Amino acid sequence: MKPIGVLGLACVVLVSASPAHAYIGPGAGLGAIGATIALVIAVILLIAGFVWYPVKRLLKGRKSRSDSEIEKAPDGPESDKPR
């Protein structure tokens, strides 16, 4: 469908819509807003968890490799040497 056709169809639907004669009280409205905010935060945390877990494993693997290299070094860790 052409963009002008979609815009025209949207205008026709908006103009021809009739009022619902419905009332949503403040409790239901705040509940809907709270549920929407909670859903958005849950999706953000879900994405962050999927991104963070592989990064955490990568950093842990890198740290354990560097620890094993320090143990193999003849002088030991650099932090034990006096400055």
mmCIF file of the N, C-alpha and C atoms, coordinates in Angstrom:
data_MODEL
# 
_entry.id   MODEL 
# 
loop_
_atom_site.group_PDB 
_atom_site.id 
_atom_site.type_symbol 
_atom_site.label_atom_id 
_atom_site.label_alt_id 
_atom_site.label_comp_id 
_atom_site.label_asym_id 
_atom_site.label_entity_id 
_atom_site.label_seq_id 
_atom_site.pdbx_PDB_ins_code 
_atom_site.Cartn_x 
_atom_site.Cartn_y 
_atom_site.Cartn_z 
_atom_site.occupancy 
_atom_site.B_iso_or_equiv 
_atom_site.pdbx_formal_charge 
_atom_site.auth_seq_id 
_atom_site.auth_comp_id 
_atom_site.auth_asym_id 
_atom_site.auth_atom_id 
_atom_site.pdbx_PDB_model_num 
ATOM 1   N N  . MET A 1 1  ? 0.847   -1.173  0.000  1.00 0.00 ? 1  MET A N  1 
ATOM 2   C CA . MET A 1 1  ? 0.000   0.000   0.000  1.00 0.00 ? 1  MET A CA 1 
ATOM 3   C C  . MET A 1 1  ? 0.896   1.241   0.000  1.00 0.00 ? 1  MET A C  1 
ATOM 4   N N  . LYS A 1 2  ? 0.497   2.245   -0.722 1.00 0.00 ? 2  LYS A N  1 
ATOM 5   C CA . LYS A 1 2  ? 1.266   3.472   -0.814 1.00 0.00 ? 2  LYS A CA 1 
ATOM 6   C C  . LYS A 1 2  ? 1.153   4.254   0.497  1.00 0.00 ? 2  LYS A C  1 
ATOM 7   N N  . PRO A 1 3  ? 2.207   5.045   0.827  1.00 0.00 ? 3  PRO A N  1 
ATOM 8   C CA . PRO A 1 3  ? 2.151   5.837   2.071  1.00 0.00 ? 3  PRO A CA 1 
ATOM 9   C C  . PRO A 1 3  ? 0.962   6.792   2.130  1.00 0.00 ? 3  PRO A C  1 
ATOM 10  N N  . ILE A 1 4  ? 0.581   7.358   0.997  1.00 0.00 ? 4  ILE A N  1 
ATOM 11  C CA . ILE A 1 4  ? -0.564  8.277   0.977  1.00 0.00 ? 4  ILE A CA 1 
ATOM 12  C C  . ILE A 1 4  ? -1.845  7.500   1.256  1.00 0.00 ? 4  ILE A C  1 
ATOM 13  N N  . GLY A 1 5  ? -1.939  6.275   0.752  1.00 0.00 ? 5  GLY A N  1 
ATOM 14  C CA . GLY A 1 5  ? -3.103  5.438   1.004  1.00 0.00 ? 5  GLY A CA 1 
ATOM 15  C C  . GLY A 1 5  ? -3.228  5.071   2.473  1.00 0.00 ? 5  GLY A C  1 
ATOM 16  N N  . VAL A 1 6  ? -2.089  4.782   3.125  1.00 0.00 ? 6  VAL A N  1 
ATOM 17  C CA . VAL A 1 6  ? -2.093  4.456   4.547  1.00 0.00 ? 6  VAL A CA 1 
ATOM 18  C C  . VAL A 1 6  ? -2.503  5.680   5.359  1.00 0.00 ? 6  VAL A C  1 
ATOM 19  N N  . LEU A 1 7  ? -1.975  6.835   4.992  1.00 0.00 ? 7  LEU A N  1 
ATOM 20  C CA . LEU A 1 7  ? -2.331  8.074   5.683  1.00 0.00 ? 7  LEU A CA 1 
ATOM 21  C C  . LEU A 1 7  ? -3.809  8.398   5.502  1.00 0.00 ? 7  LEU A C  1 
ATOM 22  N N  . GLY A 1 8  ? -4.299  8.219   4.297  1.00 0.00 ? 8  GLY A N  1 
ATOM 23  C CA . GLY A 1 8  ? -5.716  8.473   4.031  1.00 0.00 ? 8  GLY A CA 1 
ATOM 24  C C  . GLY A 1 8  ? -6.610  7.520   4.804  1.00 0.00 ? 8  GLY A C  1 
ATOM 25  N N  . LEU A 1 9  ? -6.221  6.250   4.856  1.00 0.00 ? 9  LEU A N  1 
ATOM 26  C CA . LEU A 1 9  ? -6.996  5.266   5.604  1.00 0.00 ? 9  LEU A CA 1 
ATOM 27  C C  . LEU A 1 9  ? -6.989  5.594   7.094  1.00 0.00 ? 9  LEU A C  1 
ATOM 28  N N  . ALA A 1 10 ? -5.855  6.022   7.626  1.00 0.00 ? 10 ALA A N  1 
ATOM 29  C CA . ALA A 1 10 ? -5.767  6.400   9.036  1.00 0.00 ? 10 ALA A CA 1 
ATOM 30  C C  . ALA A 1 10 ? -6.661  7.607   9.328  1.00 0.00 ? 10 ALA A C  1 
ATOM 31  N N  . CYS A 1 11 ? -6.686  8.575   8.435  1.00 0.00 ? 11 CYS A N  1 
ATOM 32  C CA . CYS A 1 11 ? -7.542  9.753   8.625  1.00 0.00 ? 11 CYS A CA 1 
ATOM 33  C C  . CYS A 1 11 ? -9.017  9.368   8.611  1.00 0.00 ? 11 CYS A C  1 
ATOM 34  N N  . VAL A 1 12 ? -9.406  8.482   7.711  1.00 0.00 ? 12 VAL A N  1 
ATOM 35  C CA . VAL A 1 12 ? -10.800 8.052   7.632  1.00 0.00 ? 12 VAL A CA 1 
ATOM 36  C C  . VAL A 1 12 ? -11.200 7.320   8.910  1.00 0.00 ? 12 VAL A C  1 
ATOM 37  N N  . VAL A 1 13 ? -10.328 6.462   9.415  1.00 0.00 ? 13 VAL A N  1 
ATOM 38  C CA . VAL A 1 13 ? -10.629 5.711   10.637 1.00 0.00 ? 13 VAL A CA 1 
ATOM 39  C C  . VAL A 1 13 ? -10.736 6.659   11.825 1.00 0.00 ? 13 VAL A C  1 
ATOM 40  N N  . LEU A 1 14 ? -9.849  7.639   11.922 1.00 0.00 ? 14 LEU A N  1 
ATOM 41  C CA . LEU A 1 14 ? -9.891  8.577   13.044 1.00 0.00 ? 14 LEU A CA 1 
ATOM 42  C C  . LEU A 1 14 ? -11.120 9.474   13.004 1.00 0.00 ? 14 LEU A C  1 
ATOM 43  N N  . VAL A 1 15 ? -11.519 9.894   11.822 1.00 0.00 ? 15 VAL A N  1 
ATOM 44  C CA . VAL A 1 15 ? -12.667 10.785  11.696 1.00 0.00 ? 15 VAL A CA 1 
ATOM 45  C C  . VAL A 1 15 ? -13.973 10.022  11.934 1.00 0.00 ? 15 VAL A C  1 
ATOM 46  N N  . SER A 1 16 ? -14.026 8.785   11.513 1.00 0.00 ? 16 SER A N  1 
ATOM 47  C CA . SER A 1 16 ? -15.270 8.025   11.626 1.00 0.00 ? 16 SER A CA 1 
ATOM 48  C C  . SER A 1 16 ? -15.416 7.290   12.961 1.00 0.00 ? 16 SER A C  1 
ATOM 49  N N  . ALA A 1 17 ? -14.438 7.380   13.839 1.00 0.00 ? 17 ALA A N  1 
ATOM 50  C CA . ALA A 1 17 ? -14.531 6.697   15.130 1.00 0.00 ? 17 ALA A CA 1 
ATOM 51  C C  . ALA A 1 17 ? -15.591 7.346   15.997 1.00 0.00 ? 17 ALA A C  1 
ATOM 52  N N  . SER A 1 18 ? -16.389 6.520   16.640 1.00 0.00 ? 18 SER A N  1 
ATOM 53  C CA . SER A 1 18 ? -17.420 7.056   17.534 1.00 0.00 ? 18 SER A CA 1 
ATOM 54  C C  . SER A 1 18 ? -16.926 6.975   18.978 1.00 0.00 ? 18 SER A C  1 
ATOM 55  N N  . PRO A 1 19 ? -17.431 7.854   19.851 1.00 0.00 ? 19 PRO A N  1 
ATOM 56  C CA . PRO A 1 19 ? -16.990 7.814   21.244 1.00 0.00 ? 19 PRO A CA 1 
ATOM 57  C C  . PRO A 1 19 ? -17.420 6.516   21.924 1.00 0.00 ? 19 PRO A C  1 
ATOM 58  N N  . ALA A 1 20 ? -16.617 6.062   22.866 1.00 0.00 ? 20 ALA A N  1 
ATOM 59  C CA . ALA A 1 20 ? -16.883 4.783   23.531 1.00 0.00 ? 20 ALA A CA 1 
ATOM 60  C C  . ALA A 1 20 ? -17.820 4.935   24.714 1.00 0.00 ? 20 ALA A C  1 
ATOM 61  N N  . HIS A 1 21 ? -17.981 6.126   25.255 1.00 0.00 ? 21 HIS A N  1 
ATOM 62  C CA . HIS A 1 21 ? -18.805 6.365   26.429 1.00 0.00 ? 21 HIS A CA 1 
ATOM 63  C C  . HIS A 1 21 ? -18.388 5.458   27.585 1.00 0.00 ? 21 HIS A C  1 
ATOM 64  N N  . ALA A 1 22 ? -17.101 5.379   27.777 1.00 0.00 ? 22 ALA A N  1 
ATOM 65  C CA . ALA A 1 22 ? -16.568 4.524   28.837 1.00 0.00 ? 22 ALA A CA 1 
ATOM 66  C C  . ALA A 1 22 ? -15.725 5.374   29.772 1.00 0.00 ? 22 ALA A C  1 
ATOM 67  N N  . TYR A 1 23 ? -15.638 4.927   31.001 1.00 0.00 ? 23 TYR A N  1 
ATOM 68  C CA . TYR A 1 23 ? -14.860 5.657   31.996 1.00 0.00 ? 23 TYR A CA 1 
ATOM 69  C C  . TYR A 1 23 ? -13.855 4.694   32.622 1.00 0.00 ? 23 TYR A C  1 
ATOM 70  N N  . ILE A 1 24 ? -12.616 5.123   32.638 1.00 0.00 ? 24 ILE A N  1 
ATOM 71  C CA . ILE A 1 24 ? -11.583 4.356   33.325 1.00 0.00 ? 24 ILE A CA 1 
ATOM 72  C C  . ILE A 1 24 ? -11.209 5.170   34.553 1.00 0.00 ? 24 ILE A C  1 
ATOM 73  N N  . GLY A 1 25 ? -11.417 4.599   35.712 1.00 0.00 ? 25 GLY A N  1 
ATOM 74  C CA . GLY A 1 25 ? -11.138 5.310   36.959 1.00 0.00 ? 25 GLY A CA 1 
ATOM 75  C C  . GLY A 1 25 ? -9.643  5.493   37.169 1.00 0.00 ? 25 GLY A C  1 
ATOM 76  N N  . PRO A 1 26 ? -9.287  6.317   38.137 1.00 0.00 ? 26 PRO A N  1 
ATOM 77  C CA . PRO A 1 26 ? -7.877  6.587   38.377 1.00 0.00 ? 26 PRO A CA 1 
ATOM 78  C C  . PRO A 1 26 ? -7.105  5.341   38.816 1.00 0.00 ? 26 PRO A C  1 
ATOM 79  N N  . GLY A 1 27 ? -7.746  4.443   39.529 1.00 0.00 ? 27 GLY A N  1 
ATOM 80  C CA . GLY A 1 27 ? -7.058  3.228   39.959 1.00 0.00 ? 27 GLY A CA 1 
ATOM 81  C C  . GLY A 1 27 ? -6.695  2.335   38.792 1.00 0.00 ? 27 GLY A C  1 
ATOM 82  N N  . ALA A 1 28 ? -7.628  2.154   37.874 1.00 0.00 ? 28 ALA A N  1 
ATOM 83  C CA . ALA A 1 28 ? -7.368  1.315   36.700 1.00 0.00 ? 28 ALA A CA 1 
ATOM 84  C C  . ALA A 1 28 ? -6.344  1.980   35.778 1.00 0.00 ? 28 ALA A C  1 
ATOM 85  N N  . GLY A 1 29 ? -6.444  3.304   35.659 1.00 0.00 ? 29 GLY A N  1 
ATOM 86  C CA . GLY A 1 29 ? -5.485  4.020   34.810 1.00 0.00 ? 29 GLY A CA 1 
ATOM 87  C C  . GLY A 1 29 ? -4.076  3.930   35.357 1.00 0.00 ? 29 GLY A C  1 
ATOM 88  N N  . LEU A 1 30 ? -3.928  4.156   36.665 1.00 0.00 ? 30 LEU A N  1 
ATOM 89  C CA . LEU A 1 30 ? -2.600  4.047   37.273 1.00 0.00 ? 30 LEU A CA 1 
ATOM 90  C C  . LEU A 1 30 ? -2.088  2.615   37.234 1.00 0.00 ? 30 LEU A C  1 
ATOM 91  N N  . GLY A 1 31 ? -2.990  1.656   37.377 1.00 0.00 ? 31 GLY A N  1 
ATOM 92  C CA . GLY A 1 31 ? -2.591  0.248   37.275 1.00 0.00 ? 31 GLY A CA 1 
ATOM 93  C C  . GLY A 1 31 ? -2.082  -0.082  35.885 1.00 0.00 ? 31 GLY A C  1 
ATOM 94  N N  . ALA A 1 32 ? -2.762  0.431   34.868 1.00 0.00 ? 32 ALA A N  1 
ATOM 95  C CA . ALA A 1 32 ? -2.329  0.191   33.487 1.00 0.00 ? 32 ALA A CA 1 
ATOM 96  C C  . ALA A 1 32 ? -0.981  0.854   33.217 1.00 0.00 ? 32 ALA A C  1 
ATOM 97  N N  . ILE A 1 33 ? -0.806  2.068   33.726 1.00 0.00 ? 33 ILE A N  1 
ATOM 98  C CA . ILE A 1 33 ? 0.474   2.764   33.552 1.00 0.00 ? 33 ILE A CA 1 
ATOM 99  C C  . ILE A 1 33 ? 1.584   2.008   34.278 1.00 0.00 ? 33 ILE A C  1 
ATOM 100 N N  . GLY A 1 34 ? 1.310   1.568   35.509 1.00 0.00 ? 34 GLY A N  1 
ATOM 101 C CA . GLY A 1 34 ? 2.307   0.815   36.274 1.00 0.00 ? 34 GLY A CA 1 
ATOM 102 C C  . GLY A 1 34 ? 2.673   -0.496  35.607 1.00 0.00 ? 34 GLY A C  1 
ATOM 103 N N  . ALA A 1 35 ? 1.679   -1.200  35.071 1.00 0.00 ? 35 ALA A N  1 
ATOM 104 C CA . ALA A 1 35 ? 1.950   -2.469  34.385 1.00 0.00 ? 35 ALA A CA 1 
ATOM 105 C C  . ALA A 1 35 ? 2.779   -2.240  33.126 1.00 0.00 ? 35 ALA A C  1 
ATOM 106 N N  . THR A 1 36 ? 2.500   -1.165  32.410 1.00 0.00 ? 36 THR A N  1 
ATOM 107 C CA . THR A 1 36 ? 3.266   -0.850  31.206 1.00 0.00 ? 36 THR A CA 1 
ATOM 108 C C  . THR A 1 36 ? 4.712   -0.529  31.553 1.00 0.00 ? 36 THR A C  1 
ATOM 109 N N  . ILE A 1 37 ? 4.913   0.275   32.589 1.00 0.00 ? 37 ILE A N  1 
ATOM 110 C CA . ILE A 1 37 ? 6.271   0.620   33.014 1.00 0.00 ? 37 ILE A CA 1 
ATOM 111 C C  . ILE A 1 37 ? 7.020   -0.637  33.472 1.00 0.00 ? 37 ILE A C  1 
ATOM 112 N N  . ALA A 1 38 ? 6.336   -1.504  34.232 1.00 0.00 ? 38 ALA A N  1 
ATOM 113 C CA . ALA A 1 38 ? 6.971   -2.742  34.690 1.00 0.00 ? 38 ALA A CA 1 
ATOM 114 C C  . ALA A 1 38 ? 7.344   -3.640  33.521 1.00 0.00 ? 38 ALA A C  1 
ATOM 115 N N  . LEU A 1 39 ? 6.496   -3.708  32.521 1.00 0.00 ? 39 LEU A N  1 
ATOM 116 C CA . LEU A 1 39 ? 6.792   -4.521  31.339 1.00 0.00 ? 39 LEU A CA 1 
ATOM 117 C C  . LEU A 1 39 ? 8.005   -3.981  30.594 1.00 0.00 ? 39 LEU A C  1 
ATOM 118 N N  . VAL A 1 40 ? 8.077   -2.670  30.435 1.00 0.00 ? 40 VAL A N  1 
ATOM 119 C CA . VAL A 1 40 ? 9.224   -2.058  29.745 1.00 0.00 ? 40 VAL A CA 1 
ATOM 120 C C  . VAL A 1 40 ? 10.520  -2.326  30.517 1.00 0.00 ? 40 VAL A C  1 
ATOM 121 N N  . ILE A 1 41 ? 10.474  -2.168  31.836 1.00 0.00 ? 41 ILE A N  1 
ATOM 122 C CA . ILE A 1 41 ? 11.667  -2.410  32.655 1.00 0.00 ? 41 ILE A CA 1 
ATOM 123 C C  . ILE A 1 41 ? 12.067  -3.881  32.591 1.00 0.00 ? 41 ILE A C  1 
ATOM 124 N N  . ALA A 1 42 ? 11.086  -4.779  32.604 1.00 0.00 ? 42 ALA A N  1 
ATOM 125 C CA . ALA A 1 42 ? 11.390  -6.210  32.519 1.00 0.00 ? 42 ALA A CA 1 
ATOM 126 C C  . ALA A 1 42 ? 12.066  -6.559  31.196 1.00 0.00 ? 42 ALA A C  1 
ATOM 127 N N  . VAL A 1 43 ? 11.605  -5.967  30.110 1.00 0.00 ? 43 VAL A N  1 
ATOM 128 C CA . VAL A 1 43 ? 12.222  -6.233  28.803 1.00 0.00 ? 43 VAL A CA 1 
ATOM 129 C C  . VAL A 1 43 ? 13.643  -5.685  28.768 1.00 0.00 ? 43 VAL A C  1 
ATOM 130 N N  . ILE A 1 44 ? 13.859  -4.498  29.334 1.00 0.00 ? 44 ILE A N  1 
ATOM 131 C CA . ILE A 1 44 ? 15.212  -3.916  29.377 1.00 0.00 ? 44 ILE A CA 1 
ATOM 132 C C  . ILE A 1 44 ? 16.136  -4.799  30.199 1.00 0.00 ? 44 ILE A C  1 
ATOM 133 N N  . LEU A 1 45 ? 15.677  -5.276  31.364 1.00 0.00 ? 45 LEU A N  1 
ATOM 134 C CA . LEU A 1 45 ? 16.502  -6.151  32.191 1.00 0.00 ? 45 LEU A CA 1 
ATOM 135 C C  . LEU A 1 45 ? 16.753  -7.494  31.512 1.00 0.00 ? 45 LEU A C  1 
ATOM 136 N N  . LEU A 1 46 ? 15.782  -7.991  30.773 1.00 0.00 ? 46 LEU A N  1 
ATOM 137 C CA . LEU A 1 46 ? 15.964  -9.224  30.029 1.00 0.00 ? 46 LEU A CA 1 
ATOM 138 C C  . LEU A 1 46 ? 17.070  -9.074  28.993 1.00 0.00 ? 46 LEU A C  1 
ATOM 139 N N  . ILE A 1 47 ? 17.033  -7.996  28.242 1.00 0.00 ? 47 ILE A N  1 
ATOM 140 C CA . ILE A 1 47 ? 18.061  -7.744  27.232 1.00 0.00 ? 47 ILE A CA 1 
ATOM 141 C C  . ILE A 1 47 ? 19.416  -7.543  27.899 1.00 0.00 ? 47 ILE A C  1 
ATOM 142 N N  . ALA A 1 48 ? 19.444  -6.793  29.009 1.00 0.00 ? 48 ALA A N  1 
ATOM 143 C CA . ALA A 1 48 ? 20.702  -6.565  29.724 1.00 0.00 ? 48 ALA A CA 1 
ATOM 144 C C  . ALA A 1 48 ? 21.265  -7.877  30.248 1.00 0.00 ? 48 ALA A C  1 
ATOM 145 N N  . GLY A 1 49 ? 20.413  -8.770  30.732 1.00 0.00 ? 49 GLY A N  1 
ATOM 146 C CA . GLY A 1 49 ? 20.872  -10.069 31.214 1.00 0.00 ? 49 GLY A CA 1 
ATOM 147 C C  . GLY A 1 49 ? 21.465  -10.910 30.105 1.00 0.00 ? 49 GLY A C  1 
ATOM 148 N N  . PHE A 1 50 ? 20.828  -10.911 28.949 1.00 0.00 ? 50 PHE A N  1 
ATOM 149 C CA . PHE A 1 50 ? 21.361  -11.671 27.824 1.00 0.00 ? 50 PHE A CA 1 
ATOM 150 C C  . PHE A 1 50 ? 22.684  -11.109 27.332 1.00 0.00 ? 50 PHE A C  1 
ATOM 151 N N  . VAL A 1 51 ? 22.885  -9.823  27.465 1.00 0.00 ? 51 VAL A N  1 
ATOM 152 C CA . VAL A 1 51 ? 24.148  -9.211  27.048 1.00 0.00 ? 51 VAL A CA 1 
ATOM 153 C C  . VAL A 1 51 ? 25.206  -9.389  28.129 1.00 0.00 ? 51 VAL A C  1 
ATOM 154 N N  . TRP A 1 52 ? 24.841  -9.228  29.413 1.00 0.00 ? 52 TRP A N  1 
ATOM 155 C CA . TRP A 1 52 ? 25.811  -9.239  30.503 1.00 0.00 ? 52 TRP A CA 1 
ATOM 156 C C  . TRP A 1 52 ? 26.385  -10.631 30.751 1.00 0.00 ? 52 TRP A C  1 
ATOM 157 N N  . TYR A 1 53 ? 25.588  -11.684 30.659 1.00 0.00 ? 53 TYR A N  1 
ATOM 158 C CA . TYR A 1 53 ? 26.075  -13.023 30.999 1.00 0.00 ? 53 TYR A CA 1 
ATOM 159 C C  . TYR A 1 53 ? 27.270  -13.436 30.140 1.00 0.00 ? 53 TYR A C  1 
ATOM 160 N N  . PRO A 1 54 ? 27.244  -13.304 28.817 1.00 0.00 ? 54 PRO A N  1 
ATOM 161 C CA . PRO A 1 54 ? 28.439  -13.668 28.030 1.00 0.00 ? 54 PRO A CA 1 
ATOM 162 C C  . PRO A 1 54 ? 29.639  -12.767 28.338 1.00 0.00 ? 54 PRO A C  1 
ATOM 163 N N  . VAL A 1 55 ? 29.379  -11.484 28.592 1.00 0.00 ? 55 VAL A N  1 
ATOM 164 C CA . VAL A 1 55 ? 30.479  -10.574 28.925 1.00 0.00 ? 55 VAL A CA 1 
ATOM 165 C C  . VAL A 1 55 ? 31.104  -10.999 30.249 1.00 0.00 ? 55 VAL A C  1 
ATOM 166 N N  . LYS A 1 56 ? 30.287  -11.368 31.226 1.00 0.00 ? 56 LYS A N  1 
ATOM 167 C CA . LYS A 1 56 ? 30.775  -11.810 32.525 1.00 0.00 ? 56 LYS A CA 1 
ATOM 168 C C  . LYS A 1 56 ? 31.624  -13.070 32.379 1.00 0.00 ? 56 LYS A C  1 
ATOM 169 N N  . ARG A 1 57 ? 31.173  -14.010 31.580 1.00 0.00 ? 57 ARG A N  1 
ATOM 170 C CA . ARG A 1 57 ? 31.956  -15.235 31.360 1.00 0.00 ? 57 ARG A CA 1 
ATOM 171 C C  . ARG A 1 57 ? 33.264  -14.929 30.650 1.00 0.00 ? 57 ARG A C  1 
ATOM 172 N N  . LEU A 1 58 ? 33.232  -14.009 29.713 1.00 0.00 ? 58 LEU A N  1 
ATOM 173 C CA . LEU A 1 58 ? 34.451  -13.629 28.998 1.00 0.00 ? 58 LEU A CA 1 
ATOM 174 C C  . LEU A 1 58 ? 35.452  -13.001 29.953 1.00 0.00 ? 58 LEU A C  1 
ATOM 175 N N  . LEU A 1 59 ? 34.990  -12.087 30.810 1.00 0.00 ? 59 LEU A N  1 
ATOM 176 C CA . LEU A 1 59 ? 35.886  -11.444 31.768 1.00 0.00 ? 59 LEU A CA 1 
ATOM 177 C C  . LEU A 1 59 ? 36.413  -12.447 32.786 1.00 0.00 ? 59 LEU A C  1 
ATOM 178 N N  . LYS A 1 60 ? 35.586  -13.377 33.230 1.00 0.00 ? 60 LYS A N  1 
ATOM 179 C CA . LYS A 1 60 ? 36.017  -14.391 34.184 1.00 0.00 ? 60 LYS A CA 1 
ATOM 180 C C  . LYS A 1 60 ? 37.062  -15.290 33.546 1.00 0.00 ? 60 LYS A C  1 
ATOM 181 N N  . GLY A 1 61 ? 36.865  -15.666 32.293 1.00 0.00 ? 61 GLY A N  1 
ATOM 182 C CA . GLY A 1 61 ? 37.848  -16.492 31.579 1.00 0.00 ? 61 GLY A CA 1 
ATOM 183 C C  . GLY A 1 61 ? 39.155  -15.756 31.392 1.00 0.00 ? 61 GLY A C  1 
ATOM 184 N N  . ARG A 1 62 ? 39.080  -14.477 31.093 1.00 0.00 ? 62 ARG A N  1 
ATOM 185 C CA . ARG A 1 62 ? 40.292  -13.681 30.913 1.00 0.00 ? 62 ARG A CA 1 
ATOM 186 C C  . ARG A 1 62 ? 41.043  -13.557 32.238 1.00 0.00 ? 62 ARG A C  1 
ATOM 187 N N  . LYS A 1 63 ? 40.310  -13.366 33.344 1.00 0.00 ? 63 LYS A N  1 
ATOM 188 C CA . LYS A 1 63 ? 40.937  -13.223 34.649 1.00 0.00 ? 63 LYS A CA 1 
ATOM 189 C C  . LYS A 1 63 ? 41.596  -14.536 35.070 1.00 0.00 ? 63 LYS A C  1 
ATOM 190 N N  . SER A 1 64 ? 40.917  -15.663 34.858 1.00 0.00 ? 64 SER A N  1 
ATOM 191 C CA . SER A 1 64 ? 41.497  -16.944 35.256 1.00 0.00 ? 64 SER A CA 1 
ATOM 192 C C  . SER A 1 64 ? 42.731  -17.263 34.408 1.00 0.00 ? 64 SER A C  1 
ATOM 193 N N  . ARG A 1 65 ? 42.734  -16.859 33.136 1.00 0.00 ? 65 ARG A N  1 
ATOM 194 C CA . ARG A 1 65 ? 43.921  -17.054 32.304 1.00 0.00 ? 65 ARG A CA 1 
ATOM 195 C C  . ARG A 1 65 ? 45.079  -16.211 32.813 1.00 0.00 ? 65 ARG A C  1 
ATOM 196 N N  . SER A 1 66 ? 44.810  -14.961 33.179 1.00 0.00 ? 66 SER A N  1 
ATOM 197 C CA . SER A 1 66 ? 45.889  -14.102 33.653 1.00 0.00 ? 66 SER A CA 1 
ATOM 198 C C  . SER A 1 66 ? 46.389  -14.585 35.014 1.00 0.00 ? 66 SER A C  1 
ATOM 199 N N  . ASP A 1 67 ? 45.502  -15.133 35.861 1.00 0.00 ? 67 ASP A N  1 
ATOM 200 C CA . ASP A 1 67 ? 45.930  -15.688 37.138 1.00 0.00 ? 67 ASP A CA 1 
ATOM 201 C C  . ASP A 1 67 ? 46.833  -16.894 36.931 1.00 0.00 ? 67 ASP A C  1 
ATOM 202 N N  . SER A 1 68 ? 46.514  -17.735 35.970 1.00 0.00 ? 68 SER A N  1 
ATOM 203 C CA . SER A 1 68 ? 47.350  -18.910 35.728 1.00 0.00 ? 68 SER A CA 1 
ATOM 204 C C  . SER A 1 68 ? 48.698  -18.497 35.137 1.00 0.00 ? 68 SER A C  1 
ATOM 205 N N  . GLU A 1 69 ? 48.731  -17.425 34.350 1.00 0.00 ? 69 GLU A N  1 
ATOM 206 C CA . GLU A 1 69 ? 49.998  -16.945 33.812 1.00 0.00 ? 69 GLU A CA 1 
ATOM 207 C C  . GLU A 1 69 ? 50.867  -16.360 34.919 1.00 0.00 ? 69 GLU A C  1 
ATOM 208 N N  . ILE A 1 70 ? 50.253  -15.706 35.893 1.00 0.00 ? 70 ILE A N  1 
ATOM 209 C CA . ILE A 1 70 ? 51.005  -15.143 37.016 1.00 0.00 ? 70 ILE A CA 1 
ATOM 210 C C  . ILE A 1 70 ? 51.607  -16.274 37.850 1.00 0.00 ? 70 ILE A C  1 
ATOM 211 N N  . GLU A 1 71 ? 50.852  -17.353 38.051 1.00 0.00 ? 71 GLU A N  1 
ATOM 212 C CA . GLU A 1 71 ? 51.359  -18.475 38.820 1.00 0.00 ? 71 GLU A CA 1 
ATOM 213 C C  . GLU A 1 71 ? 52.537  -19.138 38.121 1.00 0.00 ? 71 GLU A C  1 
ATOM 214 N N  . LYS A 1 72 ? 52.568  -19.129 36.786 1.00 0.00 ? 72 LYS A N  1 
ATOM 215 C CA . LYS A 1 72 ? 53.653  -19.736 36.027 1.00 0.00 ? 72 LYS A CA 1 
ATOM 216 C C  . LYS A 1 72 ? 54.893  -18.858 35.997 1.00 0.00 ? 72 LYS A C  1 
ATOM 217 N N  . ALA A 1 73 ? 54.739  -17.568 36.271 1.00 0.00 ? 73 ALA A N  1 
ATOM 218 C CA . ALA A 1 73 ? 55.879  -16.646 36.215 1.00 0.00 ? 73 ALA A CA 1 
ATOM 219 C C  . ALA A 1 73 ? 56.857  -16.982 37.334 1.00 0.00 ? 73 ALA A C  1 
ATOM 220 N N  . PRO A 1 74 ? 58.177  -16.905 37.067 1.00 0.00 ? 74 PRO A N  1 
ATOM 221 C CA . PRO A 1 74 ? 59.167  -17.277 38.084 1.00 0.00 ? 74 PRO A CA 1 
ATOM 222 C C  . PRO A 1 74 ? 59.204  -16.311 39.270 1.00 0.00 ? 74 PRO A C  1 
ATOM 223 N N  . ASP A 1 75 ? 58.908  -15.032 39.067 1.00 0.00 ? 75 ASP A N  1 
ATOM 224 C CA . ASP A 1 75 ? 58.993  -14.055 40.144 1.00 0.00 ? 75 ASP A CA 1 
ATOM 225 C C  . ASP A 1 75 ? 57.708  -13.966 40.959 1.00 0.00 ? 75 ASP A C  1 
ATOM 226 N N  . GLY A 1 76 ? 56.640  -14.550 40.496 1.00 0.00 ? 76 GLY A N  1 
ATOM 227 C CA . GLY A 1 76 ? 55.368  -14.454 41.207 1.00 0.00 ? 76 GLY A CA 1 
ATOM 228 C C  . GLY A 1 76 ? 54.625  -13.204 40.784 1.00 0.00 ? 76 GLY A C  1 
ATOM 229 N N  . PRO A 1 77 ? 53.545  -12.895 41.455 1.00 0.00 ? 77 PRO A N  1 
ATOM 230 C CA . PRO A 1 77 ? 52.755  -11.708 41.087 1.00 0.00 ? 77 PRO A CA 1 
ATOM 231 C C  . PRO A 1 77 ? 53.520  -10.422 41.325 1.00 0.00 ? 77 PRO A C  1 
ATOM 232 N N  . GLU A 1 78 ? 53.232  -9.448  40.516 1.00 0.00 ? 78 GLU A N  1 
ATOM 233 C CA . GLU A 1 78 ? 53.912  -8.151  40.621 1.00 0.00 ? 78 GLU A CA 1 
ATOM 234 C C  . GLU A 1 78 ? 53.521  -7.407  41.890 1.00 0.00 ? 78 GLU A C  1 
ATOM 235 N N  . SER A 1 79 ? 52.355  -7.710  42.438 1.00 0.00 ? 79 SER A N  1 
ATOM 236 C CA . SER A 1 79 ? 51.888  -6.972  43.615 1.00 0.00 ? 79 SER A CA 1 
ATOM 237 C C  . SER A 1 79 ? 52.683  -7.336  44.860 1.00 0.00 ? 79 SER A C  1 
ATOM 238 N N  . ASP A 1 80 ? 53.399  -8.467  44.869 1.00 0.00 ? 80 ASP A N  1 
ATOM 239 C CA . ASP A 1 80 ? 54.165  -8.881  46.041 1.00 0.00 ? 80 ASP A CA 1 
ATOM 240 C C  . ASP A 1 80 ? 55.519  -8.180  46.125 1.00 0.00 ? 80 ASP A C  1 
ATOM 241 N N  . LYS A 1 81 ? 55.969  -7.604  45.011 1.00 0.00 ? 81 LYS A N  1 
ATOM 242 C CA . LYS A 1 81 ? 57.291  -6.954  45.001 1.00 0.00 ? 81 LYS A CA 1 
ATOM 243 C C  . LYS A 1 81 ? 57.212  -5.591  45.685 1.00 0.00 ? 81 LYS A C  1 
ATOM 244 N N  . PRO A 1 82 ? 58.218  -5.244  46.490 1.00 0.00 ? 82 PRO A N  1 
ATOM 245 C CA . PRO A 1 82 ? 58.227  -3.895  47.089 1.00 0.00 ? 82 PRO A CA 1 
ATOM 246 C C  . PRO A 1 82 ? 58.468  -2.833  46.030 1.00 0.00 ? 82 PRO A C  1 
ATOM 247 N N  . ARG A 1 83 ? 57.933  -1.669  46.287 1.00 0.00 ? 83 ARG A N  1 
ATOM 248 C CA . ARG A 1 83 ? 58.094  -0.585  45.318 1.00 0.00 ? 83 ARG A CA 1 
ATOM 249 C C  . ARG A 1 83 ? 59.126  0.390   45.766 1.00 0.00 ? 83 ARG A C  1 
# 
